[in-house]
Amino acid sequence: MTEYHIPTASAEAELVEKRSRFIGQIRPVASEEEARAHIDQIKKKHYDARHNCWCYLLKDGPVRYSDDGEPQGTAGQPMLGVFQKAGITNVCCVVTRYFGGILLGAGGLVRAYTQAAKLALDAAGISVVRRWVELEVDCPYSFFERVKTEVMAQGGVLGEIGYAAQVTVRLLLPEEKAAPFGERMVELSAGACRAVELGERFQAVPIQRS
């Protein structure tokens, strides 16, 4: 089963440390060309900054980083470590620094660049890319909360919800959870609710939001 995690969206977050501004700017990317384009765009936008440090890593592709003039090992690599630790791929992050006149030292720089990258990732959110099964459940209103609870328990995601004589719930479940979920619906509702499979899809679905 193929599964990996990516940023949900592009995002920006700012940190001020001893008057220096650190601006973390993150973007999901599918290629090295997209990553380079993001870096170039940020460098042009913040042409007057002291440093535009960056990193990117691609699934089954290259891993790159740059300290952009900061002491070696104090910026790009710590930023990269944020995404490696979180298991995030297909990501490019640039942290722009506007120098505030006070030296931070190597330890202070590592902490600042790490935190700026982490704040940007938190703002972007995380999505899991994998194969999902889409299902539809018709249930009485009294059973709706139980359906939601079971979907969450199985690592699923609620989709479109229709309200008529009954509640119609569309949802996505990891492919290996679809059959057990269907059996669980029948069991809990004494046969009153059944999960109908509508198809499969391979896509990104948000699992963590800012």
C-alpha positions in Angstrom: 0.0 0.0 0.0 1.4 3.3 -1.0 0.9 6.2 1.4 2.8 9.4 2.0 2.2 12.8 3.6 2.4 16.3 2.0 1.5 19.9 3.0 -2.2 20.6 2.4 -1.6 24.0 1.0 0.9 26.9 0.6 1.3 28.9 3.8 3.3 31.5 5.5 4.2 32.1 9.2 6.5 34.6 10.9 8.7 34.6 14.0 10.6 37.5 15.6 13.7 36.5 17.5 15.9 39.3 19.0 14.5 41.8 16.4 15.3 39.5 13.5 12.3 38.5 11.4 12.1 34.9 10.2 9.4 34.3 7.6 8.6 30.7 6.8 7.0 30.1 3.4 6.0 26.6 2.5 4.6 25.1 -0.7 3.6 21.6 -1.8 5.6 20.7 -5.0 5.6 17.8 -7.4 8.9 18.3 -9.1 12.3 19.9 -8.6 11.3 22.6 -11.2 8.4 23.6 -9.0 10.6 23.8 -6.0 13.2 25.9 -7.7 10.4 28.2 -9.0 9.1 28.7 -5.5 12.6 29.5 -4.2 13.2 32.0 -7.0 9.8 33.6 -6.4 10.5 34.2 -2.7 14.0 35.5 -3.5 12.5 38.1 -5.8 9.8 39.0 -3.3 12.3 39.4 -0.5 15.3 40.7 -2.5 16.2 43.0 0.4 16.4 40.3 3.0 19.8 39.3 4.5 19.1 35.6 3.9 16.6 33.4 2.0 17.4 29.9 3.3 15.6 26.9 1.8 15.1 23.2 1.6 13.0 20.8 -0.4 12.5 17.0 -0.6 10.6 15.0 -3.2 9.1 11.5 -3.0 11.5 9.2 -4.8 13.5 12.4 -5.8 16.2 14.7 -4.7 16.7 16.3 -1.3 18.3 19.7 -1.3 19.0 22.6 1.2 20.9 25.9 1.4 22.1 28.0 4.3 22.3 31.1 1.9 25.1 32.7 3.8 24.2 31.7 7.3 26.8 29.6 9.2 27.0 26.1 7.8 24.4 23.8 9.3 22.3 26.5 11.1 19.5 26.9 8.6 18.8 24.7 5.6 19.5 21.4 7.3 17.5 22.1 10.5 14.6 23.2 8.3 14.8 20.0 6.4 14.8 18.0 9.6 11.4 19.4 10.5 9.9 17.8 7.4 11.9 14.6 7.7 10.8 14.2 11.3 7.2 14.8 10.4 7.4 12.4 7.5 6.5 15.1 4.9 7.5 14.9 1.3 6.9 16.9 -1.9 7.5 20.1 0.0 9.6 23.2 -0.5 10.2 25.7 2.3 12.0 29.0 2.2 12.7 30.9 5.5 13.5 34.6 4.9 15.5 36.4 7.5 15.6 40.2 8.0 18.5 40.8 10.3 17.6 42.7 13.4 21.1 43.8 14.4 21.6 41.3 17.2 23.7 38.1 16.6 21.8 34.9 17.6 24.7 32.5 17.7 24.6 29.0 16.0 22.2 27.5 18.6 19.9 30.5 18.3 19.9 30.3 14.5 19.1 26.6 14.5 16.2 27.1 16.9 14.8 30.1 14.9 15.0 28.4 11.5 13.5 25.2 12.9 10.7 27.0 14.5 9.9 29.1 11.4 9.7 26.0 9.3 7.5 24.2 11.9 5.1 27.2 12.1 4.8 27.3 8.3 4.0 23.6 8.3 1.4 24.0 11.0 -0.2 26.8 9.0 -0.2 24.7 5.8 -1.7 21.5 7.4 -0.9 17.9 6.5 -2.6 15.7 4.0 -2.2 12.0 3.4 -2.0 10.7 -0.1 -3.3 7.2 -0.5 -6.0 5.0 -2.1 -9.4 5.6 -0.6 -12.7 3.9 -1.0 -15.8 6.2 -1.3 -18.9 5.0 0.4 -22.4 6.2 1.0 -24.5 5.5 4.1 -28.3 6.2 4.5 -29.2 6.3 8.2 -31.9 7.6 10.5 -31.1 11.0 12.2 -30.8 9.2 15.5 -27.9 7.1 14.1 -26.0 9.9 12.4 -23.6 10.7 15.3 -22.7 7.1 15.6 -21.9 7.0 11.9 -19.6 10.0 12.3 -17.9 8.4 15.3 -17.2 5.1 13.4 -15.8 7.0 10.4 -13.4 8.9 12.6 -12.4 5.7 14.4 -11.5 4.1 11.1 -9.3 7.0 10.0 -12.0 8.1 7.5 -13.1 11.5 6.3 -16.6 12.8 6.0 -17.7 14.2 2.7 -21.1 15.5 1.4 -24.0 15.1 3.8 -27.6 15.2 2.6 -30.6 15.8 4.9 -34.0 14.4 3.8 -36.2 11.7 5.2 -32.9 10.1 6.3 -29.4 11.4 6.5 -27.2 10.5 3.5 -23.5 10.5 4.3 -20.7 10.3 1.8 -17.3 9.4 3.2 -13.8 8.2 2.4 -12.1 5.3 4.1 -8.7 3.7 3.7 -9.2 0.8 1.4 -8.5 -1.8 4.0 -11.1 -0.3 6.3 -14.1 -0.3 3.9 -15.3 -3.9 4.4 -15.0 -3.9 8.2 -16.8 -0.5 8.3 -19.7 -1.9 6.3 -20.0 -4.9 8.6 -19.9 -2.6 11.6 -22.7 -0.4 10.2 -25.0 -3.5 9.7 -24.1 -4.8 13.2 -24.7 -1.5 15.1 -27.9 -0.6 13.3 -29.3 -4.2 13.4 -29.4 -4.2 9.6 -31.1 -0.7 9.2 -28.0 0.9 7.7 -25.7 -0.3 5.0 -22.6 1.2 3.5 -22.6 1.2 -0.4 -19.2 1.4 -2.1 -19.2 4.1 -4.9 -15.7 3.6 -6.1 -12.0 4.1 -5.3 -9.7 7.0 -5.8 -6.0 7.9 -5.1 -5.8 11.4 -3.7 -4.7 13.7 -1.0 -7.0 14.2 2.0 -6.3 16.6 4.8 -5.7 14.9 8.2 -4.3 17.9 10.1 -5.3 21.5 9.9 -3.9 24.7 11.4 
